Amino acid sequence: MALKGSVVLVTGGAMRLGRAIALALAKREARIVITYLTSQKAAHDTLRRIRELGAKAYAFKTNIANLKEVRYLMKQIRNKIGHLDVLINNASIFKRTPFAKLNERNWDEHIDINLKGPFLCSIEAVNLFSKKRGVIINIADWASKRPY
């Protein structure tokens, strides 16, 4: 897929892997949208770095586990850019809790961000894909195979 001019949404794009993905795509001349929840300073720094590379970039504070916020995000993308070509479901949490100490609240938090969030983003992003064609990439943590 040619990335020049493509619109790519990277959830959790402010830090770590998401930031690296966003910067790499910016170098390939994609237009970048990142989301963050608690990392506002890092998100603004990532935006600055992307723009230094000559790419257009946007950042939106979004709780991807909340359908209303995901719909608002997609509305903002439609209003500011018009469409979406690629969704990279990268946002996640990984609180290193030993299995014996897990509780329902901890479980729900991980399921909401790591599973429900990508689901919500995916079903809403489809409406922004040009001619209903686009690419969805889901990133998962190795801890699913090796619990803490």
N, C-alpha and C positions, 0 to 999 in steps of 0.2 A: 504494500500500500504506500503510495506516495504521500508524504506527510506535509509537504510545503503547502501552506494555506489551510490545512485541515484544522478543525476545531476539536481539541482534546480536553476532556474533563478528567482530572486526576483527583479523586477524593483523598483527603488526607495528604494533600500535596505540599504542605508547608515544611515538613521535616523528613528526615531520614530517607527511606526508599522513595516515598512520594516526591520529595524535593528532587532527588537524583533523576527520577523519571521525567519530571516536568522540565528540568534543565536540559536533559538530553534531547527531549522532543523540541524544545525551543531552539536548540542548535540546528535542528533539521527543519526549522522555519514553520513549525506548527503554531497555531494560536492556542494559548493555554488558559484553562480555567482550573483553579484549584479551590478546594474547600478546606476549612479548618474548623475546629470547634473551640479549643482552648489556646491555640498557638497563634494568637494574632500578631505578635511581634515577629515570629518566625515567618508567618505568611507574608507580611509586608517586606521582609528581607528577601524572601524567595521571589516575590513580584519584582523587586528592584533588580535582582540578578537576571531574571528572565528578560526584562526590558533592556538591560545592558547588552544582552545578546541580540537585540533588535526585534524580538518577538512581541506581539501583543499579548497581554495577560490580564486576567481578572482574578480576584479572590473573593469568596463569599463564606461568611460564617454560617455553617449549616450542621445541624444535628441530623445525620443521615438516617437515624433510626426513627425519625419523626416525619410522617408522610406530608404533613402541612409544610414543613420546612423544605423537604425535597421538591415538592411542587413549586414552592416559591423560588428555589434555586433554578429550576428548569424554566420558569417564567422569566427570570432575569437573563438567562442565557438566550432565550428566544428574543427578548426585547433588545439586548445589547449586540448580539451576534447574528441571530436568525436561525441557526441550526446547530447540530452537533454531529460529528463524524465518529468519534471514539470516546468510549467511557472506560476508564480504568478504575475499577473498584479496589482501591488501595487502603482506604481508611480502616483502622482497626485498633483494638486495644489488646494488650497482652500482659495483664497483671499476673505476675508469677505467683500463683497461689497453689500450694501443695494440694493434691487431690483430696486428702483427708480433711482439709480445712475449707473446702468449697461450701458455699451456702446458696440458697435460692437467689438471693439478691445479686451475688457475684455471677452466678450462672446467667441470669436474665440480662445483666449488663453486657456480658460477652456475646450472648446470642443476638441482642438488639444491634450492637455495633457491627459485629463480624459476619452475621448472616442476614438479619432483617434489613440492615442498611444497604448492602449490595443488591438485595432483591428489590427494595423500593426504588433505588436509583436506576436499576435496569428497566423496570416496567415503566418508569416515567421518561427515561431517556429515549426509548423507542419512538416516542411522539416527536422528538426533535431530529431524528435521523432523516437525512435527505432521502426522499423516495422510500422511506422505511428501510433503508439499508445503512448499516453501520457496524461497528465492531465493539464488542464488550469483552474486556479482559478482567478476570477476577484473580486477585492475588490472595493466597492463603499462607498462613504461618506453619512452619514445621512442627509446632507444638501439637497440631492435630494428630500427628503420628507418634509423638514422644511427649506425653503429658509431663508436667513438672512434678 
